[in-house]
Amino acid sequence: MAVILGKWAKRPITISVKPNCLTVSIEGGGGEPAVLSYDYEGRLWTALLDGITYRRGLDGKMVAKWQQADRARDRRWLSPDEARQQIEAPARAQVADLYAAIQSGDAQIVAPLPEQGHHGFRRAIAFDAARSEQDAARYRQVYLPVGILPPDQYFAVVLQAAEGCSFNTCTFCTFYQGRPFRIKPPDDFRAHARAVRDFLGEGLSLRRTIFLGDANALVIPMKMLLPLVEVVHEVYDVERLGGLYAFLDGFSGQKKTAADYAALRERGLKTVYIGMESGHAP
């Protein structure tokens, strides 16, 4: 990781060239700094602008989060056009102007920008509105809608070993309605895993774990599940990415033996998530 300080138009700047992303901080004229982070595919994945935090998902959807005067937190989802035109485009313009200033010498930095930094700037600048729209469309080709993830799995490589939910009768859940439960055969799952890998591209470096979806992938019988886990190992470096994680519904857990879970642990399973719901509102 390289952290490079400097000045541009009398404003302090900080450039962080990390193994997984490029982050640029530009101090404002007495206001909040602009902090922009890009993966190495060029996607803007988080931004801090005028005190508002923006987060772009791989599906292209962007959420704005801020704190009100009474310290209450609020959020709002942006429309696709709003996200691209009012957030992504101005951010990209700032990054392009800064990179041009670095190359011309108008921005003074205390150390040379490493090659990975040059690469990150070029990728971010190339990720224009058309590319952003194409990227979101590609996501929809690779994935069925991802219903829900545990909060600590928002940066996972999500692989849909199964589609939908085998239970799918919870009255409080609408994520999988109208979607029949389906376990992918190994060849289909291999094609899906490769398509996800190709879609993420260099942005794979930002991913921290592998999450097997959809709602309760561990319900898959062992004789079908183990070949799918082997496919994951074939396509990804599971250990380097931090292991495997998955949901399991509370009705299916006892269908696997302790030996089954031990076998999955040996193949990289780290954590099983179970949603506990009483059905009693209070």
URLIN-V903688 format. One line per field, one symbol per residue. ss: DSSP state (a for helix, b for strand, c for the rest). phi: phi as a letter, one per 20 degrees, with the letter a starting at -180 (. if undefined). burial: + if it has 16 or more other ideal C-beta (glycine too) atoms within 10 Angstrom, else -. Layout:
ss=???
phi=???
burial=???
This chain:
ss=cbbbbbbbccbbbbbbbccccbbbbbcccccccbbbbbcccccbbbbbbccbbbbbcccccbbbbbbcccccbbbbbbcaaaaaaaaaaaaaaaaaaaaaaaaaccbbbcccccaaaaaaaaaaaaccaaaaaaaaaaaaaaccccccccaaaccbbbbbcbbccccccccccccccccccbbccaaaaaaaaaaaaaaaaaaaaaccbbbbbcccaaaccaaaaaaaaaaaaaaccaaaaccbbbbcccccaaaccaaaaaaaaaccbbbbbccccccccc
phi=.cddeacblmdfccdddefdadccdcfefndffecccceeeoffdbbdclmdedceefenfcddcbdffemfecbbeefgffffeedffffffffffffffffenfdecfbfffgffgffffffffeeffffffffffgffedfgefbcfgedfdefecefcdncfelcffeddfdfmdffbeffgffffffffffgffflffgfeedbcdedefbffffggfefffffffgffecefffeondcaebffedgffdegffffffffeofdbddceecemdgf
burial=---+-+-+----++++++-++++++++-----+++++++++++++++-+--+-+++-+++-+-+-------------+----++--++--++-++++++-++----+-+---+---+++++-+++-+----+--++-++--++--++-+---+--+++++++++++++----+--+--+-+-++----++-++--+--++--++++++++++++++++++-+--+--++-++--++-+--+++++++++------+------++--+++--+----------
